[in-house]
């Protein structure tokens, strides 16, 4: 070894020696001082110092250290999650939404990722790049980049996909108060939804226990990428220091913990109790934790005062230690809580603990002052963007809630649904008035801050985790899809399928002004009037029209386009009937007189009304309240019909219709009734067996049954009405294809068969097309929710095509979901004329929908009118009238 390396200069050695000598003297002085103090203390006291006194003092002092990153965290050069061998990556020519400056900063430039962290953002000096070898370069081509999406309310891994009894670990149901349980202990590493969520841009998820219990247990925040270890614990972001034997380090602050609480209907329903029972259980649990905390505080006061004889064992209880940590401010509490009565009842001020976020929280927008009264930092609000009215405590939910909360200085986040489409929640919130910066923050920076991890995720900043998403369009544009996702600097999408989006999709959507509607939501206590108003004149002229789509036979045609006419269009409606469309000159508007009511569509569109399928729309007010809905319908293939109905009854959905339900009014539904359009049955249940169901169906279609069901089967056999079968599995679909052939051969007729659900239909697209079978995809966004629906075609970026693309390529009439190569007219057909054909609607629905400011294909339009030739009326939104 070189001598200059082995031995420092004399001056350095001298200074080092002086420093060392000073250190020895300091330690000696402190040691003798402490020794003298102890001698003096022993002369005055008879207490004997325990051998672990220093550990006791450290433990007591650590009780008051707040959670968070270490002081030098941002000086790190490598992530604790870095995987050796991961190549450094340069993303060039990007438009970067950083999350900084309250969400208003966007940088055009480059992004350098290395060792699991972000090394540089913006303009990167060439000298920096020259230091890297094997640098992977990605040209973003101006694409938008955001931080990875953070899902603050997730059940990934505990409510696994596909759903199987052996992996059902969401709720314990062993007691109302269970703070000792941990979601990590049920985290399924084989959940199919991990990769799907990543393909939607989600990089981090807070995995919560369910809401059956008042305190369901501890949550754990995970990164979604697979690890070499393949363990649950290796997914955890900043695991507690004590997890899996990790030793407590008194030099480091504790890490944030997460815990799930729930109040309201769920615990009451699961435990057959009331809200009073739930709150009392909370009080008992927190009182137990408070007593332990007080005992610990007294113990430490005595220890710090040197009263060793009064100590005994440190008071702690493994079952309650997490709840004690809540009282010490070390746990982020996530409280499932909907209504004002529940928000008011939660015990934050009585027991002096903070709630990080109220989840679901449908009524918080009505009581922002109450939310602000919670102890400590004001809770964030984690909301659905539009999903409500599924149970009583969600009945007053509003799509304007995020905007109203923001206006009151409260943060909101959008969780809970299929997290692959979590960004869609932010897009909807933005559409209904949440500012652009807050909408993007609601799924990135806000949840990161609420969880206590905004020192490393949720932003694109130097030194932060290399969790970033490259988008094919502006993240708030309808249909925005990741082109690539990085987690800890590691590429997550192998050979992604990317579609080129039009230039207008790279801009922030210009959303409608819903100020009046938001004000009404509060004014009417969550139940604003939704009824449309009849036009004040018999003649209504829609002006400034950009496109008009009409039904022509079983097709949709675009009959007017401003790009072709080179002038905005008009549509004249007289007593609900279309009188003229074209340019103003062509329709000679002067001849309609001054009494005609004019509606400016501001570049909007008019299209045929859409059809809802597969939802209880019009059959219920509150789904989970039996007295407000039509109720369950028995499956004729399984039996179990009430005896009063006799053998083989057929239930008609029209008999259960309920008028003016809020969901129906909210979607501006039109009225159309026909008593019998199709015979519907369901296949897929294993009780009785699938083969038993098929046997019963074969008897039905061979004409062996009598009664009402047999009569309806004859209509199917003769081709008068279609048979719609709810089925997901490709295996069952294969059997149905053969059964159709068998029945048609036996009778010498052709039956019209429609498969609904059909998640796995793409696997048999050729055979389905050859058999002349139609398909209604439900849900339209396929998800592997059950074993029989697990083999989905996810669509971009995971697969080149989605199910409609594959089915259409084999001449299958499909409905509900769009594909990239469809024209706008064909896309509208998926939810209109195609459904009419598949459901046996003989008389086409003639109603039209007028959209102001845009079309069905963007987040810039709003429905302003329903044109109904059948009812000879034009109905307008109240603000239009």
C-alpha angles and dihedrals in degrees: 000000000000111000094227087057095045097045125037120219118281093253090053092047090050094050090045090051091049090049091048092047089048089051091050091049091048093050091045093051092047091046094050091043091052090045091052090047091051091048090049091047091048091052089057098037136042093210115122118222110242117236090242095050094124092052091049092051092047091051092050094046090049091059089077099047109108119230121255143093123321117265093255097042095115090052090068118123096193134036120243084231095052114134111214112239095035105137120234111253132210116199108198134198098014135154101226124201100198102183089233127124091037090306096305099107120101119170126197107212145067138317126212120201124188139153091006096302140086108262102179138007128196121356107018118198115240089232090064093051094047089064090066125085123195090018112180110220124204119186106211092189092218094310121155118260125194136173113274114279115260116211106205095183112046139146094189111150096010097059091038132198120260092036110238130166091234091061100039101124105140101103132025100199089196095117143337095256115048110148091150094068120096128206087212090069090063099038109134110212091196098062109140090214096071094078093039091054092048089052087059092054098261112144103162131036133185103220109211131187112243128270101251091102130055088233107019098179143263123329126214128209114223140184109233101221117105116252132215089241091057091207131132094236092053089065094058118111111223096346117207110274091246096053114125095350099313105156122242111253111202090198092065127068115242119264123243118268126203130217137184124227128175135189136172127041103353101064090039092054097043095047097033090240141116137251087265091059091050095050091047089052088051091051093049092049095047092044089056090050092046092054091051090048092050090050090051092048091050090047091052093045088056092045093051089047091052095246093141096158090063094056116078115163120349106262109242140133123202092214094055104031093099092053090048086055088055088059089048091056095248099116132072105223116210109197121197098211130147116173137054091246090058095042088051093046100053108107105231096128096041093054098025102237132133129236113219094201142352107225125214087358096168095176100046091098088062094050109033090148091058091051090052090055091067114116117271122347114015109260121246118236120236109199146171108243095225110347111114145122092060089120137011097264089053095047095101095046116134134203086220094060097101091052093047092048091050089051087056094050096256125134121233135196130189116226146142109061126090097315092215084076097039089118088060088064089057090047091054092047088052091049090055094050112283107139117254095248093050094044091056091041091052091074099031124023098020097055090042090056094044091052092049096245101105089114089074113012137038095051138069100231136134110276095021124121113283094245107138139147128212110208131205091222140003106310091238094050116105111268097014107172132186117255089190139355127205123196116185086349092301121127110242104185114067111205094345119205107235129190124203112239126206118262093252089063090064091068131079108265115251099233127203122264107255097170094122093047092049091051090049092051089062096035092056095042093249097315107087119172111274102178118121119235125231114246114263092230134047089231120059122183118199109203137187091038119173100185140007124198122191137178116255109180108308092337137081116229131191099229098175131032125173089214090062098037091044088214133075113266136229134210120203118203122189117190090338094309123114107247104171142348132185133071122341089254093052093050095043094219093194092075092065094068132224094289093072114109114234125208118191109214092191093222094324133143140242118215140164114279115266125237124232116217132181098017127102090241108157092012100078146029099196114014097210096044108084094200092059101051143053093256134220121332119213122236109244090212092058100045121217098127116153110270092238088068093061122208122344103356120182117217115217114212091206089069090065098049117137118199128225097011110170094240091053092047092045092058089046091239121193124220121254126153134182117162098219126022104141143355111246127201135160131229127186108070116119093211102101098014125268089243089055090052091050091049091052091047091050091053090048094051094043087059097248096130128079134198128053094324092050091050092052089047089057089057088053092048092051092048094245095124131014125248110232114198121192103219137143109179121092088212092060091042089057089055091049091053090055092044091053090053091047093051094045091050092049095049101029090230137108119242125202109232125186124187115211123197093014098166089163098040092107089071089065100032094130094049093044091052093048090050092052094238123153126218133214109192110216121203091031090212101057119225131179093239097147137024091254092053100039100104096079131162099231099194126216132021092021098039132020095234137029126220096273091053092053094043093047091051087062094047095255114155102233135180143199105023128076130220131206098252098051121110117234090256091052091048091053088049090061090069099032127026094018090055091046089055096045093046096046099248102165099183109055118235106247100192119123132204123219116211123195122214099005145351142275088277101068143041093247104080135082130195109248104165147018117214111202117184090176092058092032094231144109114217121198135194110260093248090055093052 
